[in-house]
Amino acid sequence: MFSCRDVNDKADLLAGHKLSPLDRLQLHLHLLICRNCRHFINQFEQTRQILSSRQWLQHDADAEAEIIKKFSHFFVKRDI
C-alpha cells in the first residue's frame, strides 16, 4: 500500500489516468484509510479543473504543469 508521500508523488499520474492497475489499487486502498490524502487529492483535482477552465492555460500545458508544481508543496503531507 502507498504511503502519504507516494500519494503526493503520484497525484499527477492519477489525474492523467497514467497509473498502472496495481498502483491505482494501492493508491485507492491508501485513500480509504487516510483522510488527509483524500483531502489532498480533492484539492489537487479542484486545482486542475480551475486551471484547465482558463483559456490562457489550455493552450500552454507547460505553464499549467509549472503552476501545479509550484503550488503542490502546500499540500505535501509528511509521514511521521
mmJSON file of the N, C-alpha and C atoms, coordinates in Angstrom:
{"data_MODEL":{"atom_site":{
"group_PDB":["ATOM","ATOM","ATOM","ATOM","ATOM","ATOM","ATOM","ATOM","ATOM","ATOM","ATOM","ATOM","ATOM","ATOM","ATOM","ATOM","ATOM","ATOM","ATOM","ATOM","ATOM","ATOM","ATOM","ATOM","ATOM","ATOM","ATOM","ATOM","ATOM","ATOM","ATOM","ATOM","ATOM","ATOM","ATOM","ATOM","ATOM","ATOM","ATOM","ATOM","ATOM","ATOM","ATOM","ATOM","ATOM","ATOM","ATOM","ATOM","ATOM","ATOM","ATOM","ATOM","ATOM","ATOM","ATOM","ATOM","ATOM","ATOM","ATOM","ATOM","ATOM","ATOM","ATOM","ATOM","ATOM","ATOM","ATOM","ATOM","ATOM","ATOM","ATOM","ATOM","ATOM","ATOM","ATOM","ATOM","ATOM","ATOM","ATOM","ATOM","ATOM","ATOM","ATOM","ATOM","ATOM","ATOM","ATOM","ATOM","ATOM","ATOM","ATOM","ATOM","ATOM","ATOM","ATOM","ATOM","ATOM","ATOM","ATOM","ATOM","ATOM","ATOM","ATOM","ATOM","ATOM","ATOM","ATOM","ATOM","ATOM","ATOM","ATOM","ATOM","ATOM","ATOM","ATOM","ATOM","ATOM","ATOM","ATOM","ATOM","ATOM","ATOM","ATOM","ATOM","ATOM","ATOM","ATOM","ATOM","ATOM","ATOM","ATOM","ATOM","ATOM","ATOM","ATOM","ATOM","ATOM","ATOM","ATOM","ATOM","ATOM","ATOM","ATOM","ATOM","ATOM","ATOM","ATOM","ATOM","ATOM","ATOM","ATOM","ATOM","ATOM","ATOM","ATOM","ATOM","ATOM","ATOM","ATOM","ATOM","ATOM","ATOM","ATOM","ATOM","ATOM","ATOM","ATOM","ATOM","ATOM","ATOM","ATOM","ATOM","ATOM","ATOM","ATOM","ATOM","ATOM","ATOM","ATOM","ATOM","ATOM","ATOM","ATOM","ATOM","ATOM","ATOM","ATOM","ATOM","ATOM","ATOM","ATOM","ATOM","ATOM","ATOM","ATOM","ATOM","ATOM","ATOM","ATOM","ATOM","ATOM","ATOM","ATOM","ATOM","ATOM","ATOM","ATOM","ATOM","ATOM","ATOM","ATOM","ATOM","ATOM","ATOM","ATOM","ATOM","ATOM","ATOM","ATOM","ATOM","ATOM","ATOM","ATOM","ATOM","ATOM","ATOM","ATOM","ATOM","ATOM","ATOM","ATOM","ATOM","ATOM","ATOM","ATOM","ATOM","ATOM","ATOM","ATOM","ATOM"],
"id":[1,2,3,4,5,6,7,8,9,10,11,12,13,14,15,16,17,18,19,20,21,22,23,24,25,26,27,28,29,30,31,32,33,34,35,36,37,38,39,40,41,42,43,44,45,46,47,48,49,50,51,52,53,54,55,56,57,58,59,60,61,62,63,64,65,66,67,68,69,70,71,72,73,74,75,76,77,78,79,80,81,82,83,84,85,86,87,88,89,90,91,92,93,94,95,96,97,98,99,100,101,102,103,104,105,106,107,108,109,110,111,112,113,114,115,116,117,118,119,120,121,122,123,124,125,126,127,128,129,130,131,132,133,134,135,136,137,138,139,140,141,142,143,144,145,146,147,148,149,150,151,152,153,154,155,156,157,158,159,160,161,162,163,164,165,166,167,168,169,170,171,172,173,174,175,176,177,178,179,180,181,182,183,184,185,186,187,188,189,190,191,192,193,194,195,196,197,198,199,200,201,202,203,204,205,206,207,208,209,210,211,212,213,214,215,216,217,218,219,220,221,222,223,224,225,226,227,228,229,230,231,232,233,234,235,236,237,238,239,240],
"type_symbol":["N","C","C","N","C","C","N","C","C","N","C","C","N","C","C","N","C","C","N","C","C","N","C","C","N","C","C","N","C","C","N","C","C","N","C","C","N","C","C","N","C","C","N","C","C","N","C","C","N","C","C","N","C","C","N","C","C","N","C","C","N","C","C","N","C","C","N","C","C","N","C","C","N","C","C","N","C","C","N","C","C","N","C","C","N","C","C","N","C","C","N","C","C","N","C","C","N","C","C","N","C","C","N","C","C","N","C","C","N","C","C","N","C","C","N","C","C","N","C","C","N","C","C","N","C","C","N","C","C","N","C","C","N","C","C","N","C","C","N","C","C","N","C","C","N","C","C","N","C","C","N","C","C","N","C","C","N","C","C","N","C","C","N","C","C","N","C","C","N","C","C","N","C","C","N","C","C","N","C","C","N","C","C","N","C","C","N","C","C","N","C","C","N","C","C","N","C","C","N","C","C","N","C","C","N","C","C","N","C","C","N","C","C","N","C","C","N","C","C","N","C","C","N","C","C","N","C","C","N","C","C","N","C","C","N","C","C","N","C","C"],
"label_atom_id":["N","CA","C","N","CA","C","N","CA","C","N","CA","C","N","CA","C","N","CA","C","N","CA","C","N","CA","C","N","CA","C","N","CA","C","N","CA","C","N","CA","C","N","CA","C","N","CA","C","N","CA","C","N","CA","C","N","CA","C","N","CA","C","N","CA","C","N","CA","C","N","CA","C","N","CA","C","N","CA","C","N","CA","C","N","CA","C","N","CA","C","N","CA","C","N","CA","C","N","CA","C","N","CA","C","N","CA","C","N","CA","C","N","CA","C","N","CA","C","N","CA","C","N","CA","C","N","CA","C","N","CA","C","N","CA","C","N","CA","C","N","CA","C","N","CA","C","N","CA","C","N","CA","C","N","CA","C","N","CA","C","N","CA","C","N","CA","C","N","CA","C","N","CA","C","N","CA","C","N","CA","C","N","CA","C","N","CA","C","N","CA","C","N","CA","C","N","CA","C","N","CA","C","N","CA","C","N","CA","C","N","CA","C","N","CA","C","N","CA","C","N","CA","C","N","CA","C","N","CA","C","N","CA","C","N","CA","C","N","CA","C","N","CA","C","N","CA","C","N","CA","C","N","CA","C","N","CA","C","N","CA","C","N","CA","C","N","CA","C","N","CA","C","N","CA","C","N","CA","C"],
"label_alt_id":[null,null,null,null,null,null,null,null,null,null,null,null,null,null,null,null,null,null,null,null,null,null,null,null,null,null,null,null,null,null,null,null,null,null,null,null,null,null,null,null,null,null,null,null,null,null,null,null,null,null,null,null,null,null,null,null,null,null,null,null,null,null,null,null,null,null,null,null,null,null,null,null,null,null,null,null,null,null,null,null,null,null,null,null,null,null,null,null,null,null,null,null,null,null,null,null,null,null,null,null,null,null,null,null,null,null,null,null,null,null,null,null,null,null,null,null,null,null,null,null,null,null,null,null,null,null,null,null,null,null,null,null,null,null,null,null,null,null,null,null,null,null,null,null,null,null,null,null,null,null,null,null,null,null,null,null,null,null,null,null,null,null,null,null,null,null,null,null,null,null,null,null,null,null,null,null,null,null,null,null,null,null,null,null,null,null,null,null,null,null,null,null,null,null,null,null,null,null,null,null,null,null,null,null,null,null,null,null,null,null,null,null,null,null,null,null,null,null,null,null,null,null,null,null,null,null,null,null,null,null,null,null,null,null,null,null,null,null,null,null],
"label_comp_id":["MET","MET","MET","PHE","PHE","PHE","SER","SER","SER","CYS","CYS","CYS","ARG","ARG","ARG","ASP","ASP","ASP","VAL","VAL","VAL","ASN","ASN","ASN","ASP","ASP","ASP","LYS","LYS","LYS","ALA","ALA","ALA","ASP","ASP","ASP","LEU","LEU","LEU","LEU","LEU","LEU","ALA","ALA","ALA","GLY","GLY","GLY","HIS","HIS","HIS","LYS","LYS","LYS","LEU","LEU","LEU","SER","SER","SER","PRO","PRO","PRO","LEU","LEU","LEU","ASP","ASP","ASP","ARG","ARG","ARG","LEU","LEU","LEU","GLN","GLN","GLN","LEU","LEU","LEU","HIS","HIS","HIS","LEU","LEU","LEU","HIS","HIS","HIS","LEU","LEU","LEU","LEU","LEU","LEU","ILE","ILE","ILE","CYS","CYS","CYS","ARG","ARG","ARG","ASN","ASN","ASN","CYS","CYS","CYS","ARG","ARG","ARG","HIS","HIS","HIS","PHE","PHE","PHE","ILE","ILE","ILE","ASN","ASN","ASN","GLN","GLN","GLN","PHE","PHE","PHE","GLU","GLU","GLU","GLN","GLN","GLN","THR","THR","THR","ARG","ARG","ARG","GLN","GLN","GLN","ILE","ILE","ILE","LEU","LEU","LEU","SER","SER","SER","SER","SER","SER","ARG","ARG","ARG","GLN","GLN","GLN","TRP","TRP","TRP","LEU","LEU","LEU","GLN","GLN","GLN","HIS","HIS","HIS","ASP","ASP","ASP","ALA","ALA","ALA","ASP","ASP","ASP","ALA","ALA","ALA","GLU","GLU","GLU","ALA","ALA","ALA","GLU","GLU","GLU","ILE","ILE","ILE","ILE","ILE","ILE","LYS","LYS","LYS","LYS","LYS","LYS","PHE","PHE","PHE","SER","SER","SER","HIS","HIS","HIS","PHE","PHE","PHE","PHE","PHE","PHE","VAL","VAL","VAL","LYS","LYS","LYS","ARG","ARG","ARG","ASP","ASP","ASP","ILE","ILE","ILE"],
"label_asym_id":["A","A","A","A","A","A","A","A","A","A","A","A","A","A","A","A","A","A","A","A","A","A","A","A","A","A","A","A","A","A","A","A","A","A","A","A","A","A","A","A","A","A","A","A","A","A","A","A","A","A","A","A","A","A","A","A","A","A","A","A","A","A","A","A","A","A","A","A","A","A","A","A","A","A","A","A","A","A","A","A","A","A","A","A","A","A","A","A","A","A","A","A","A","A","A","A","A","A","A","A","A","A","A","A","A","A","A","A","A","A","A","A","A","A","A","A","A","A","A","A","A","A","A","A","A","A","A","A","A","A","A","A","A","A","A","A","A","A","A","A","A","A","A","A","A","A","A","A","A","A","A","A","A","A","A","A","A","A","A","A","A","A","A","A","A","A","A","A","A","A","A","A","A","A","A","A","A","A","A","A","A","A","A","A","A","A","A","A","A","A","A","A","A","A","A","A","A","A","A","A","A","A","A","A","A","A","A","A","A","A","A","A","A","A","A","A","A","A","A","A","A","A","A","A","A","A","A","A","A","A","A","A","A","A","A","A","A","A","A","A"],
"label_entity_id":["1","1","1","1","1","1","1","1","1","1","1","1","1","1","1","1","1","1","1","1","1","1","1","1","1","1","1","1","1","1","1","1","1","1","1","1","1","1","1","1","1","1","1","1","1","1","1","1","1","1","1","1","1","1","1","1","1","1","1","1","1","1","1","1","1","1","1","1","1","1","1","1","1","1","1","1","1","1","1","1","1","1","1","1","1","1","1","1","1","1","1","1","1","1","1","1","1","1","1","1","1","1","1","1","1","1","1","1","1","1","1","1","1","1","1","1","1","1","1","1","1","1","1","1","1","1","1","1","1","1","1","1","1","1","1","1","1","1","1","1","1","1","1","1","1","1","1","1","1","1","1","1","1","1","1","1","1","1","1","1","1","1","1","1","1","1","1","1","1","1","1","1","1","1","1","1","1","1","1","1","1","1","1","1","1","1","1","1","1","1","1","1","1","1","1","1","1","1","1","1","1","1","1","1","1","1","1","1","1","1","1","1","1","1","1","1","1","1","1","1","1","1","1","1","1","1","1","1","1","1","1","1","1","1","1","1","1","1","1","1"],
"label_seq_id":[1,1,1,2,2,2,3,3,3,4,4,4,5,5,5,6,6,6,7,7,7,8,8,8,9,9,9,10,10,10,11,11,11,12,12,12,13,13,13,14,14,14,15,15,15,16,16,16,17,17,17,18,18,18,19,19,19,20,20,20,21,21,21,22,22,22,23,23,23,24,24,24,25,25,25,26,26,26,27,27,27,28,28,28,29,29,29,30,30,30,31,31,31,32,32,32,33,33,33,34,34,34,35,35,35,36,36,36,37,37,37,38,38,38,39,39,39,40,40,40,41,41,41,42,42,42,43,43,43,44,44,44,45,45,45,46,46,46,47,47,47,48,48,48,49,49,49,50,50,50,51,51,51,52,52,52,53,53,53,54,54,54,55,55,55,56,56,56,57,57,57,58,58,58,59,59,59,60,60,60,61,61,61,62,62,62,63,63,63,64,64,64,65,65,65,66,66,66,67,67,67,68,68,68,69,69,69,70,70,70,71,71,71,72,72,72,73,73,73,74,74,74,75,75,75,76,76,76,77,77,77,78,78,78,79,79,79,80,80,80],
"pdbx_PDB_ins_code":[null,null,null,null,null,null,null,null,null,null,null,null,null,null,null,null,null,null,null,null,null,null,null,null,null,null,null,null,null,null,null,null,null,null,null,null,null,null,null,null,null,null,null,null,null,null,null,null,null,null,null,null,null,null,null,null,null,null,null,null,null,null,null,null,null,null,null,null,null,null,null,null,null,null,null,null,null,null,null,null,null,null,null,null,null,null,null,null,null,null,null,null,null,null,null,null,null,null,null,null,null,null,null,null,null,null,null,null,null,null,null,null,null,null,null,null,null,null,null,null,null,null,null,null,null,null,null,null,null,null,null,null,null,null,null,null,null,null,null,null,null,null,null,null,null,null,null,null,null,null,null,null,null,null,null,null,null,null,null,null,null,null,null,null,null,null,null,null,null,null,null,null,null,null,null,null,null,null,null,null,null,null,null,null,null,null,null,null,null,null,null,null,null,null,null,null,null,null,null,null,null,null,null,null,null,null,null,null,null,null,null,null,null,null,null,null,null,null,null,null,null,null,null,null,null,null,null,null,null,null,null,null,null,null,null,null,null,null,null,null],
"Cartn_x":[0.853,0.0,0.893,0.421,1.181,1.256,2.311,2.433,1.854,1.747,1.266,2.193,3.467,4.434,4.209,3.92,3.643,2.418,1.393,0.174,0.518,1.299,1.707,2.5,3.415,4.257,3.49,2.405,1.686,0.365,0.065,-1.219,-1.411,-0.353,-0.487,-0.705,-0.113,-0.335,-1.761,-2.299,-3.692,-4.628,-4.399,-5.258,-5.167,-3.998,-3.818,-4.133,-4.659,-5.002,-3.795,-2.626,-1.398,-0.814,-1.584,-1.108,-1.362,-0.468,-0.702,-1.872,-2.518,-3.628,-3.22,-2.023,-1.569,-1.357,-0.719,-0.52,-1.85,-2.777,-4.105,-4.809,-4.717,-5.311,-4.657,-3.323,-2.617,-2.978,-3.086,-3.446,-4.858,-5.79,-7.176,-7.297,-6.515,-6.53,-6.026,-4.99,-4.475,-5.519,-6.193,-7.197,-8.375,-8.65,-9.726,-9.441,-8.164,-7.843,-7.227,-6.888,-6.187,-7.026,-7.63,-8.474,-7.66,-6.442,-5.611,-5.267,-4.971,-4.66,-5.908,-7.054,-8.309,-8.52,-8.285,-8.422,-7.426,-6.185,-5.161,-5.568,-6.022,-6.421,-7.609,-8.562,-9.707,-9.243,-8.345,-7.841,-7.018,-6.247,-5.452,-6.367,-7.432,-8.377,-9.084,-9.485,-10.134,-9.186,-7.924,-6.932,-6.764,-6.672,-6.545,-7.76,-8.961,-10.17,-10.197,-9.817,-9.79,-8.784,-7.601,-6.567,-6.947,-7.568,-7.923,-9.105,-9.874,-11.008,-10.571,-9.355,-8.819,-8.29,-8.796,-8.392,-6.905,-6.335,-4.923,-4.037,-4.53,-3.748,-4.022,-5.174,-5.495,-4.518,-3.98,-3.087,-1.623,-1.338,0.042,0.132,0.259,0.31,1.534,2.633,3.848,3.631,2.914,2.627,1.727,0.735,-0.148,0.644,1.497,2.304,3.22,3.774,4.669,3.91,2.71,1.908,1.53,1.108,0.766,1.975,3.134,4.365,4.694,4.549,4.882,3.963,2.697,1.763,1.607,2.134,1.93,2.585,3.64,4.301,3.403,2.36,1.435,0.617,0.511,-0.34,0.42,1.723,2.529,2.281,1.962,1.789,3.003,3.676,4.878,4.518,5.134,4.979,5.712,5.083,5.702,6.184],
"Cartn_y":[-1.184,0.0,1.239,2.289,3.522,4.255,5.044,5.971,7.317,8.243,9.582,10.245,10.043,10.61,10.037,8.743,8.126,8.762,9.013,9.636,11.005,11.773,13.092,12.984,12.047,11.885,11.41,10.683,10.077,10.763,11.866,12.547,12.951,13.461,13.881,12.696,11.55,10.346,9.837,9.935,9.534,10.418,11.71,12.651,12.436,12.034,11.812,10.399,9.589,8.195,7.428,7.661,7.025,6.06,5.727,4.766,3.347,2.454,1.043,0.552,-0.535,-1.046,-1.343,-1.884,-2.173,-0.893,0.11,1.389,2.057,1.965,2.559,1.901,0.59,-0.137,0.268,0.313,0.688,2.106,3.01,4.377,4.442,3.751,3.775,3.124,2.093,1.497,2.495,3.228,4.24,5.331,5.746,6.807,6.375,5.075,4.586,4.837,4.832,4.959,6.311,7.136,8.394,9.599,10.226,11.395,12.552,12.737,13.841,13.688,12.49,12.261,12.404,11.992,12.211,13.701,14.472,15.926,16.488,16.01,16.46,16.166,14.943,14.561,15.411,15.655,16.505,17.914,18.477,19.821,19.832,18.796,18.683,18.683,17.894,17.822,19.156,19.815,21.119,22.123,22.095,22.997,22.721,21.441,21.087,21.56,21.404,21.832,23.346,24.073,25.529,25.973,25.382,25.767,25.401,24.262,23.852,24.641,25.286,26.072,27.443,27.818,29.1,28.951,29.727,29.603,29.829,30.759,31.053,29.915,29.035,27.878,26.659,26.597,25.455,25.36,26.447,26.455,26.264,26.248,26.122,25.092,23.83,22.749,22.87,23.391,23.552,24.565,25.642,26.648,26.06,25.281,24.641,23.698,22.899,21.964,22.705,23.82,24.608,25.219,25.711,26.283,25.199,24.04,22.931,22.525,22.458,22.09,23.102,24.394,25.431,25.402,25.06,25.071,23.723,22.657,21.32,21.173,21.932,21.8,22.238,23.02,23.415,22.227,21.182,20.047,18.799,18.898,17.744,17.367,16.119,15.599,14.745,15.045,14.309,13.111,11.974,10.792,11.066,10.712,10.941,9.627],
"Cartn_z":[0.0,0.0,0.0,-0.618,-0.728,0.601,0.753,1.87,1.428,2.357,2.017,1.004,1.146,0.2,-1.202,-1.294,-2.596,-3.247,-2.444,-2.966,-3.543,-2.81,-3.284,-4.593,-4.629,-5.813,-7.039,-6.835,-7.964,-8.284,-7.611,-7.828,-9.281,-9.907,-11.296,-12.234,-11.905,-12.715,-12.566,-11.347,-11.115,-11.93,-11.878,-12.602,-14.106,-14.58,-16.01,-16.449,-15.54,-15.823,-16.362,-15.759,-16.226,-15.197,-14.172,-13.17,-13.649,-13.29,-13.582,-12.73,-13.111,-12.307,-10.859,-10.652,-9.29,-8.492,-9.09,-8.406,-8.09,-9.028,-8.82,-7.638,-7.547,-6.427,-5.113,-5.096,-3.875,-3.436,-4.397,-4.069,-3.5,-4.117,-3.633,-2.256,-1.993,-0.655,0.38,0.038,0.96,1.201,0.128,0.27,1.143,1.182,2.05,3.525,3.882,5.302,5.681,4.713,5.013,4.58,5.539,5.278,4.706,5.2,4.716,3.236,2.823,1.403,0.535,1.039,0.292,0.086,1.134,1.041,0.025,0.078,-0.864,-2.308,-2.577,-3.936,-4.402,-3.51,-3.869,-4.223,-3.42,-3.717,-5.003,-5.215,-6.432,-7.654,-7.596,-8.72,-8.931,-7.845,-7.973,-8.627,-8.226,-8.814,-10.295,-10.669,-12.091,-12.882,-12.316,-13.022,-13.195,-12.157,-12.252,-13.296,-13.245,-14.206,-15.637,-15.815,-17.178,-17.728,-16.857,-17.329,-17.843,-17.575,-18.029,-19.454,-20.383,-21.787,-21.978,-21.268,-21.477,-21.016,-20.16,-19.745,-20.618,-21.23,-22.075,-23.24,-23.662,-24.812,-24.421,-23.126,-22.687,-21.559,-21.922,-20.931,-20.038,-20.562,-19.757,-18.636,-18.931,-17.904,-16.825,-17.223,-16.26,-15.351,-15.934,-15.152,-14.184,-14.618,-13.762,-12.584,-12.829,-11.746,-10.741,-11.228,-10.334,-9.515,-10.15,-9.451,-8.349,-8.644,-7.676,-6.459,-6.652,-5.544,-4.855,-5.43,-4.855,-3.489,-3.216,-1.912,-0.759,-1.017,0.038,0.533,-0.272,0.057,0.45,0.583,0.929,2.368,2.599,3.955,4.249,5.303,5.662,6.538,6.236,7.093,8.395,9.484,10.804,11.374],
"occupancy":[1.0,1.0,1.0,1.0,1.0,1.0,1.0,1.0,1.0,1.0,1.0,1.0,1.0,1.0,1.0,1.0,1.0,1.0,1.0,1.0,1.0,1.0,1.0,1.0,1.0,1.0,1.0,1.0,1.0,1.0,1.0,1.0,1.0,1.0,1.0,1.0,1.0,1.0,1.0,1.0,1.0,1.0,1.0,1.0,1.0,1.0,1.0,1.0,1.0,1.0,1.0,1.0,1.0,1.0,1.0,1.0,1.0,1.0,1.0,1.0,1.0,1.0,1.0,1.0,1.0,1.0,1.0,1.0,1.0,1.0,1.0,1.0,1.0,1.0,1.0,1.0,1.0,1.0,1.0,1.0,1.0,1.0,1.0,1.0,1.0,1.0,1.0,1.0,1.0,1.0,1.0,1.0,1.0,1.0,1.0,1.0,1.0,1.0,1.0,1.0,1.0,1.0,1.0,1.0,1.0,1.0,1.0,1.0,1.0,1.0,1.0,1.0,1.0,1.0,1.0,1.0,1.0,1.0,1.0,1.0,1.0,1.0,1.0,1.0,1.0,1.0,1.0,1.0,1.0,1.0,1.0,1.0,1.0,1.0,1.0,1.0,1.0,1.0,1.0,1.0,1.0,1.0,1.0,1.0,1.0,1.0,1.0,1.0,1.0,1.0,1.0,1.0,1.0,1.0,1.0,1.0,1.0,1.0,1.0,1.0,1.0,1.0,1.0,1.0,1.0,1.0,1.0,1.0,1.0,1.0,1.0,1.0,1.0,1.0,1.0,1.0,1.0,1.0,1.0,1.0,1.0,1.0,1.0,1.0,1.0,1.0,1.0,1.0,1.0,1.0,1.0,1.0,1.0,1.0,1.0,1.0,1.0,1.0,1.0,1.0,1.0,1.0,1.0,1.0,1.0,1.0,1.0,1.0,1.0,1.0,1.0,1.0,1.0,1.0,1.0,1.0,1.0,1.0,1.0,1.0,1.0,1.0,1.0,1.0,1.0,1.0,1.0,1.0,1.0,1.0,1.0,1.0,1.0,1.0,1.0,1.0,1.0,1.0,1.0,1.0],
"B_iso_or_equiv":[0.0,0.0,0.0,0.0,0.0,0.0,0.0,0.0,0.0,0.0,0.0,0.0,0.0,0.0,0.0,0.0,0.0,0.0,0.0,0.0,0.0,0.0,0.0,0.0,0.0,0.0,0.0,0.0,0.0,0.0,0.0,0.0,0.0,0.0,0.0,0.0,0.0,0.0,0.0,0.0,0.0,0.0,0.0,0.0,0.0,0.0,0.0,0.0,0.0,0.0,0.0,0.0,0.0,0.0,0.0,0.0,0.0,0.0,0.0,0.0,0.0,0.0,0.0,0.0,0.0,0.0,0.0,0.0,0.0,0.0,0.0,0.0,0.0,0.0,0.0,0.0,0.0,0.0,0.0,0.0,0.0,0.0,0.0,0.0,0.0,0.0,0.0,0.0,0.0,0.0,0.0,0.0,0.0,0.0,0.0,0.0,0.0,0.0,0.0,0.0,0.0,0.0,0.0,0.0,0.0,0.0,0.0,0.0,0.0,0.0,0.0,0.0,0.0,0.0,0.0,0.0,0.0,0.0,0.0,0.0,0.0,0.0,0.0,0.0,0.0,0.0,0.0,0.0,0.0,0.0,0.0,0.0,0.0,0.0,0.0,0.0,0.0,0.0,0.0,0.0,0.0,0.0,0.0,0.0,0.0,0.0,0.0,0.0,0.0,0.0,0.0,0.0,0.0,0.0,0.0,0.0,0.0,0.0,0.0,0.0,0.0,0.0,0.0,0.0,0.0,0.0,0.0,0.0,0.0,0.0,0.0,0.0,0.0,0.0,0.0,0.0,0.0,0.0,0.0,0.0,0.0,0.0,0.0,0.0,0.0,0.0,0.0,0.0,0.0,0.0,0.0,0.0,0.0,0.0,0.0,0.0,0.0,0.0,0.0,0.0,0.0,0.0,0.0,0.0,0.0,0.0,0.0,0.0,0.0,0.0,0.0,0.0,0.0,0.0,0.0,0.0,0.0,0.0,0.0,0.0,0.0,0.0,0.0,0.0,0.0,0.0,0.0,0.0,0.0,0.0,0.0,0.0,0.0,0.0,0.0,0.0,0.0,0.0,0.0,0.0],
"pdbx_formal_charge":[null,null,null,null,null,null,null,null,null,null,null,null,null,null,null,null,null,null,null,null,null,null,null,null,null,null,null,null,null,null,null,null,null,null,null,null,null,null,null,null,null,null,null,null,null,null,null,null,null,null,null,null,null,null,null,null,null,null,null,null,null,null,null,null,null,null,null,null,null,null,null,null,null,null,null,null,null,null,null,null,null,null,null,null,null,null,null,null,null,null,null,null,null,null,null,null,null,null,null,null,null,null,null,null,null,null,null,null,null,null,null,null,null,null,null,null,null,null,null,null,null,null,null,null,null,null,null,null,null,null,null,null,null,null,null,null,null,null,null,null,null,null,null,null,null,null,null,null,null,null,null,null,null,null,null,null,null,null,null,null,null,null,null,null,null,null,null,null,null,null,null,null,null,null,null,null,null,null,null,null,null,null,null,null,null,null,null,null,null,null,null,null,null,null,null,null,null,null,null,null,null,null,null,null,null,null,null,null,null,null,null,null,null,null,null,null,null,null,null,null,null,null,null,null,null,null,null,null,null,null,null,null,null,null,null,null,null,null,null,null],
"auth_seq_id":[1,1,1,2,2,2,3,3,3,4,4,4,5,5,5,6,6,6,7,7,7,8,8,8,9,9,9,10,10,10,11,11,11,12,12,12,13,13,13,14,14,14,15,15,15,16,16,16,17,17,17,18,18,18,19,19,19,20,20,20,21,21,21,22,22,22,23,23,23,24,24,24,25,25,25,26,26,26,27,27,27,28,28,28,29,29,29,30,30,30,31,31,31,32,32,32,33,33,33,34,34,34,35,35,35,36,36,36,37,37,37,38,38,38,39,39,39,40,40,40,41,41,41,42,42,42,43,43,43,44,44,44,45,45,45,46,46,46,47,47,47,48,48,48,49,49,49,50,50,50,51,51,51,52,52,52,53,53,53,54,54,54,55,55,55,56,56,56,57,57,57,58,58,58,59,59,59,60,60,60,61,61,61,62,62,62,63,63,63,64,64,64,65,65,65,66,66,66,67,67,67,68,68,68,69,69,69,70,70,70,71,71,71,72,72,72,73,73,73,74,74,74,75,75,75,76,76,76,77,77,77,78,78,78,79,79,79,80,80,80],
"auth_comp_id":["MET","MET","MET","PHE","PHE","PHE","SER","SER","SER","CYS","CYS","CYS","ARG","ARG","ARG","ASP","ASP","ASP","VAL","VAL","VAL","ASN","ASN","ASN","ASP","ASP","ASP","LYS","LYS","LYS","ALA","ALA","ALA","ASP","ASP","ASP","LEU","LEU","LEU","LEU","LEU","LEU","ALA","ALA","ALA","GLY","GLY","GLY","HIS","HIS","HIS","LYS","LYS","LYS","LEU","LEU","LEU","SER","SER","SER","PRO","PRO","PRO","LEU","LEU","LEU","ASP","ASP","ASP","ARG","ARG","ARG","LEU","LEU","LEU","GLN","GLN","GLN","LEU","LEU","LEU","HIS","HIS","HIS","LEU","LEU","LEU","HIS","HIS","HIS","LEU","LEU","LEU","LEU","LEU","LEU","ILE","ILE","ILE","CYS","CYS","CYS","ARG","ARG","ARG","ASN","ASN","ASN","CYS","CYS","CYS","ARG","ARG","ARG","HIS","HIS","HIS","PHE","PHE","PHE","ILE","ILE","ILE","ASN","ASN","ASN","GLN","GLN","GLN","PHE","PHE","PHE","GLU","GLU","GLU","GLN","GLN","GLN","THR","THR","THR","ARG","ARG","ARG","GLN","GLN","GLN","ILE","ILE","ILE","LEU","LEU","LEU","SER","SER","SER","SER","SER","SER","ARG","ARG","ARG","GLN","GLN","GLN","TRP","TRP","TRP","LEU","LEU","LEU","GLN","GLN","GLN","HIS","HIS","HIS","ASP","ASP","ASP","ALA","ALA","ALA","ASP","ASP","ASP","ALA","ALA","ALA","GLU","GLU","GLU","ALA","ALA","ALA","GLU","GLU","GLU","ILE","ILE","ILE","ILE","ILE","ILE","LYS","LYS","LYS","LYS","LYS","LYS","PHE","PHE","PHE","SER","SER","SER","HIS","HIS","HIS","PHE","PHE","PHE","PHE","PHE","PHE","VAL","VAL","VAL","LYS","LYS","LYS","ARG","ARG","ARG","ASP","ASP","ASP","ILE","ILE","ILE"],
"auth_asym_id":["A","A","A","A","A","A","A","A","A","A","A","A","A","A","A","A","A","A","A","A","A","A","A","A","A","A","A","A","A","A","A","A","A","A","A","A","A","A","A","A","A","A","A","A","A","A","A","A","A","A","A","A","A","A","A","A","A","A","A","A","A","A","A","A","A","A","A","A","A","A","A","A","A","A","A","A","A","A","A","A","A","A","A","A","A","A","A","A","A","A","A","A","A","A","A","A","A","A","A","A","A","A","A","A","A","A","A","A","A","A","A","A","A","A","A","A","A","A","A","A","A","A","A","A","A","A","A","A","A","A","A","A","A","A","A","A","A","A","A","A","A","A","A","A","A","A","A","A","A","A","A","A","A","A","A","A","A","A","A","A","A","A","A","A","A","A","A","A","A","A","A","A","A","A","A","A","A","A","A","A","A","A","A","A","A","A","A","A","A","A","A","A","A","A","A","A","A","A","A","A","A","A","A","A","A","A","A","A","A","A","A","A","A","A","A","A","A","A","A","A","A","A","A","A","A","A","A","A","A","A","A","A","A","A","A","A","A","A","A","A"],
"auth_atom_id":["N","CA","C","N","CA","C","N","CA","C","N","CA","C","N","CA","C","N","CA","C","N","CA","C","N","CA","C","N","CA","C","N","CA","C","N","CA","C","N","CA","C","N","CA","C","N","CA","C","N","CA","C","N","CA","C","N","CA","C","N","CA","C","N","CA","C","N","CA","C","N","CA","C","N","CA","C","N","CA","C","N","CA","C","N","CA","C","N","CA","C","N","CA","C","N","CA","C","N","CA","C","N","CA","C","N","CA","C","N","CA","C","N","CA","C","N","CA","C","N","CA","C","N","CA","C","N","CA","C","N","CA","C","N","CA","C","N","CA","C","N","CA","C","N","CA","C","N","CA","C","N","CA","C","N","CA","C","N","CA","C","N","CA","C","N","CA","C","N","CA","C","N","CA","C","N","CA","C","N","CA","C","N","CA","C","N","CA","C","N","CA","C","N","CA","C","N","CA","C","N","CA","C","N","CA","C","N","CA","C","N","CA","C","N","CA","C","N","CA","C","N","CA","C","N","CA","C","N","CA","C","N","CA","C","N","CA","C","N","CA","C","N","CA","C","N","CA","C","N","CA","C","N","CA","C","N","CA","C","N","CA","C","N","CA","C","N","CA","C","N","CA","C","N","CA","C","N","CA","C"],
"pdbx_PDB_model_num":[1,1,1,1,1,1,1,1,1,1,1,1,1,1,1,1,1,1,1,1,1,1,1,1,1,1,1,1,1,1,1,1,1,1,1,1,1,1,1,1,1,1,1,1,1,1,1,1,1,1,1,1,1,1,1,1,1,1,1,1,1,1,1,1,1,1,1,1,1,1,1,1,1,1,1,1,1,1,1,1,1,1,1,1,1,1,1,1,1,1,1,1,1,1,1,1,1,1,1,1,1,1,1,1,1,1,1,1,1,1,1,1,1,1,1,1,1,1,1,1,1,1,1,1,1,1,1,1,1,1,1,1,1,1,1,1,1,1,1,1,1,1,1,1,1,1,1,1,1,1,1,1,1,1,1,1,1,1,1,1,1,1,1,1,1,1,1,1,1,1,1,1,1,1,1,1,1,1,1,1,1,1,1,1,1,1,1,1,1,1,1,1,1,1,1,1,1,1,1,1,1,1,1,1,1,1,1,1,1,1,1,1,1,1,1,1,1,1,1,1,1,1,1,1,1,1,1,1,1,1,1,1,1,1,1,1,1,1,1,1]
}}}
